[in-house]
């Protein structure tokens, strides 16, 4: 097959020809937008490389990888050339699409094509990243995609699952009825208390132009600092520039919780999708700073209602808090990791 393989740095390289049409055909989630990738990668300590595989001028596949280093840095690092001070490696995942595969394939590609494309991706991206690149780590591999990545010298590891709620409900009451009694009663009580609280002002809408990206990012950074660091996470913080661009999009629904004086208490967003929207970011001030309890559960109810009313097939809640999400009806979906040392990529 005469495919063309290009490794692009969204920070500096122009959007590939036919990219928007390819994303539309693949029903790609919002963060695959090239402009969003550029903004996210521009300020990231682990910049993203986009490998595009084309047949002529038409993209037929794409794979994302983050260029990572052992020590975190406040400054974005280079992605090409000799690694003079420390090694680097490639993590194949989409920075802000937790639990989603970091690749897209046209429908016409069979299993053999996809396996060959992933081998060409590995060789091309390692070549571009330079002699200091020690290999590739796939972090979010669905079990059904494992065959295109496995082989000699490629150990497979279990990794944190993602959580998904399948939509089999007529309305929110139907979803609540599917939960255990204690959870059902608490969700109803919490939603009523928050709705009746004059000290909480809630707004849910797409294309939010009233929000300050830096304020959102600061709240998110403080929230995550209280939760503690995530092991092996090289993504770095979400920037105000990225969140400012994200919440202004018509396919991103953001819910905010302010107090009566206008102070931001919490926010969450849903990345819309015709099949499987993603409940993405959640952040809130600490309860001792004046936040009412249970805003998180109110946000989950709100986002499940969005899934049901929009007749979407499912809602993803991403990774982490798996047991808590299970009490809300979300089922764990297994994911695997595959480690590919640099010499193996040449086989």
Secondary structure as GFF3:
##gff-version 3
##sequence-region A 1 347
A	DSSP	beta_strand	4	9	.	.	.	ID=ss1
A	DSSP	alpha_helix	19	26	.	.	.	ID=ss2
A	DSSP	three_ten_helix	30	32	.	.	.	ID=ss3
A	DSSP	alpha_helix	34	42	.	.	.	ID=ss4
A	DSSP	beta_strand	48	55	.	.	.	ID=ss5
A	DSSP	beta_strand	58	69	.	.	.	ID=ss6
A	DSSP	beta_strand	88	92	.	.	.	ID=ss7
A	DSSP	beta_strand	103	105	.	.	.	ID=ss8
A	DSSP	alpha_helix	111	129	.	.	.	ID=ss9
A	DSSP	beta_strand	133	142	.	.	.	ID=ss10
A	DSSP	three_ten_helix	143	148	.	.	.	ID=ss11
A	DSSP	beta_strand	156	166	.	.	.	ID=ss12
A	DSSP	alpha_helix	172	177	.	.	.	ID=ss13
A	DSSP	alpha_helix	181	196	.	.	.	ID=ss14
A	DSSP	beta_strand	201	206	.	.	.	ID=ss15
A	DSSP	alpha_helix	213	227	.	.	.	ID=ss16
A	DSSP	alpha_helix	240	247	.	.	.	ID=ss17
A	DSSP	beta_strand	252	258	.	.	.	ID=ss18
A	DSSP	beta_strand	264	271	.	.	.	ID=ss19
A	DSSP	beta_strand	276	284	.	.	.	ID=ss20
A	DSSP	three_ten_helix	287	289	.	.	.	ID=ss21
A	DSSP	alpha_helix	295	309	.	.	.	ID=ss22
A	DSSP	beta_strand	314	319	.	.	.	ID=ss23
A	DSSP	alpha_helix	322	326	.	.	.	ID=ss24
A	DSSP	beta_strand	331	341	.	.	.	ID=ss25
A	DSSP	three_ten_helix	342	346	.	.	.	ID=ss26
###
